[in-house]
Amino acid sequence: MLKPIVAIIGRQNVGKSTLLNRIAEKQVAIVEDFPGTTRDRIFADAEWNNIEFTIVDTGGLEFKDDSTLAQNVRNQVEAAIAESDVLIFLTDVKEGLMPADQTIAQILRKSNKPLVLAVNKVDNQKLEPEAAEFYRLGLGEPLVMSGFHGRGVAELLDKVTGLLPPQSASQESTVTGLSVAIVGHPHVGKSLLLNRLLGKDRSIVGETPGTTRDAIDTLLEIDGKSVLLIDTAGIRRRGKVEQGIEWFSVLRAMRAIDRADIALLVVDATEPLTAQDAHIAGYVEKAGKGVIVLVNKWDLVTEKNQTEYTEYILDRLKFATYAPILYISAKSGQRVDKIMPLVFQIAQERSIQIPDEEVDKLIKEAVNSHNLPHKGKKILEIYSARQNGINPPSFRFVVNEPELVHFSYERFLENRLREIYGFKGTPIRLAFKIRGSKA
């Protein structure tokens, strides 16, 4: 099911990040806190009354006298409107109604997007009357709240979730074959790559608008197998929205990844890996999807050293070192023919089902070859292990004390599984449960 998007819009220092952390019930930085990520671009999964959605902090929107900066801010606001299902317009009771609030409100009034006007930092009842001036924005009754103290946040979420579109089965892909999303930050060559993958030897059996806002789904057959290609490259908007939409390209990628089995993460060989590359790769791992890193424009790199560049990528994407890396040129077609065979291989790896006795034997051998984690006098004991899922491959370990399983030991067990069974291009899920647990 595709999660709807709720964007928090407002000036700088009105408390957007604090509100997001309150809604997400944890301290959140981007999708995960990855090395090298920059700026306060924050995305988090949230749930209220059994309704799941993605909450987004659009960053500080501040109108300045400088016309270029003011236009850039306007572009981001309009991009947020275009990408989101519901908007939270956050204001600050302590600073009062500001000219920038009026400017943002003018834009919001012209949109058809559901909106909740929230007046933040109303920490007590004495401040509530001061929120009345926000009626002047013409956006309906302002909801008083305090993101820091949690006051009024439940009422805010009730209103927001009440405005979200129904999550129907029509939002899901009906394709029974393999789904592959082409993702990456703007201008890395995703559209050109799609055209290469749809070469003359491909049989296109259908082309319809995708279920995400600007993804295009292309259903084709390769070697008798049905494949749905989800292209996130096409921005069918003009002017200011298009100029500001780059900020929200990560959200489009997230929606495409949710629908896909495998993601093709396209990066630009002529540029350093970006924060968006890290965001997208992190979301692929978190979603449990397969991934291939495609280093595009490799033909433009004068000093080609794949070994060094591979080490660079793996260092930046430490959480996805299982991802194969292909050096390609979508423009010339270099190595593009290797992509789909690798996609099919990863699809097979994600479907591997190992007999219980083999898993148990492998894990016992691993346990005997490595010191078990311990804390004080408590030593980890692994009673049994079995595979309990595919796509991604998932394993359940019955242990005495799950909290004794250190991250490094979990990685050790994962590496042993990969040594024997491969699992190329896919994350592995390991769960540690106490004896008798049904989970």
HURA-V273528 format. One record per residue. N is the residue number from 0. NEAR is the number of other ideal C-beta (glycine too) atoms within 10 Angstrom. Layout:
((N,NEAR) (N,NEAR))
This chain:
((0,11) (1,18) (2,21) (3,21) (4,23) (5,25) (6,24) (7,27) (8,24) (9,26) (10,21) (11,11) (12,13) (13,28) (14,21) (15,26) (16,19) (17,17) (18,25) (19,23) (20,19) (21,21) (22,24) (23,16) (24,10) (25,8) (26,10) (27,20) (28,15) (29,22) (30,25) (31,16) (32,10) (33,18) (34,9) (35,13) (36,19) (37,9) (38,10) (39,13) (40,19) (41,20) (42,21) (43,20) (44,14) (45,20) (46,14) (47,18) (48,9) (49,6) (50,15) (51,15) (52,23) (53,21) (54,26) (55,26) (56,25) (57,25) (58,20) (59,16) (60,20) (61,14) (62,19) (63,11) (64,6) (65,9) (66,8) (67,8) (68,12) (69,15) (70,14) (71,16) (72,21) (73,19) (74,19) (75,23) (76,26) (77,22) (78,24) (79,28) (80,20) (81,19) (82,24) (83,25) (84,17) (85,21) (86,26) (87,28) (88,23) (89,27) (90,27) (91,20) (92,23) (93,14) (94,14) (95,13) (96,19) (97,15) (98,9) (99,20) (100,24) (101,13) (102,17) (103,24) (104,20) (105,12) (106,15) (107,21) (108,11) (109,9) (110,15) (111,6) (112,15) (113,16) (114,22) (115,24) (116,23) (117,28) (118,27) (119,29) (120,24) (121,24) (122,15) (123,9) (124,9) (125,8) (126,15) (127,13) (128,11) (129,16) (130,23) (131,12) (132,14) (133,25) (134,13) (135,12) (136,19) (137,12) (138,19) (139,11) (140,12) (141,21) (142,21) (143,24) (144,26) (145,21) (146,24) (147,14) (148,14) (149,11) (150,18) (151,18) (152,18) (153,12) (154,14) (155,23) (156,22) (157,14) (158,18) (159,26) (160,19) (161,12) (162,16) (163,18) (164,11) (165,7) (166,15) (167,8) (168,7) (169,8) (170,17) (171,13) (172,17) (173,8) (174,15) (175,8) (176,16) (177,20) (178,22) (179,27) (180,32) (181,28) (182,31) (183,27) (184,22) (185,13) (186,12) (187,27) (188,23) (189,24) (190,16) (191,18) (192,25) (193,20) (194,12) (195,20) (196,23) (197,16) (198,10) (199,4) (200,7) (201,16) (202,10) (203,11) (204,11) (205,11) (206,12) (207,9) (208,12) (209,22) (210,17) (211,22) (212,17) (213,19) (214,22) (215,19) (216,21) (217,21) (218,18) (219,19) (220,13) (221,17) (222,8) (223,6) (224,13) (225,15) (226,24) (227,22) (228,26) (229,27) (230,23) (231,30) (232,22) (233,15) (234,17) (235,9) (236,16) (237,8) (238,9) (239,18) (240,19) (241,15) (242,16) (243,24) (244,22) (245,16) (246,18) (247,23) (248,23) (249,23) (250,25) (251,24) (252,29) (253,26) (254,26) (255,25) (256,25) (257,19) (258,22) (259,25) (260,23) (261,23) (262,30) (263,26) (264,26) (265,26) (266,26) (267,19) (268,19) (269,13) (270,12) (271,10) (272,19) (273,18) (274,16) (275,22) (276,27) (277,23) (278,23) (279,28) (280,28) (281,19) (282,22) (283,27) (284,21) (285,15) (286,16) (287,18) (288,25) (289,29) (290,27) (291,22) (292,24) (293,28) (294,24) (295,25) (296,22) (297,21) (298,15) (299,13) (300,15) (301,5) (302,6) (303,12) (304,10) (305,12) (306,7) (307,10) (308,17) (309,14) (310,11) (311,13) (312,20) (313,15) (314,12) (315,20) (316,25) (317,9) (318,16) (319,20) (320,12) (321,21) (322,23) (323,15) (324,16) (325,17) (326,20) (327,24) (328,21) (329,25) (330,15) (331,13) (332,13) (333,17) (334,15) (335,20) (336,13) (337,15) (338,20) (339,20) (340,11) (341,18) (342,21) (343,16) (344,16) (345,26) (346,20) (347,10) (348,20) (349,22) (350,13) (351,14) (352,8) (353,17) (354,10) (355,12) (356,9) (357,13) (358,21) (359,16) (360,12) (361,18) (362,19) (363,13) (364,12) (365,19) (366,18) (367,8) (368,9) (369,12) (370,9) (371,13) (372,17) (373,12) (374,11) (375,5) (376,5) (377,12) (378,13) (379,21) (380,13) (381,18) (382,11) (383,14) (384,24) (385,16) (386,19) (387,13) (388,13) (389,14) (390,13) (391,19) (392,25) (393,15) (394,20) (395,18) (396,20) (397,18) (398,19) (399,14) (400,15) (401,14) (402,12) (403,17) (404,19) (405,13) (406,7) (407,8) (408,18) (409,15) (410,12) (411,15) (412,22) (413,17) (414,13) (415,17) (416,22) (417,17) (418,11) (419,13) (420,17) (421,16) (422,20) (423,17) (424,23) (425,28) (426,22) (427,20) (428,14) (429,16) (430,15) (431,22) (432,13) (433,13) (434,10) (435,6) (436,12) (437,4) (438,6))
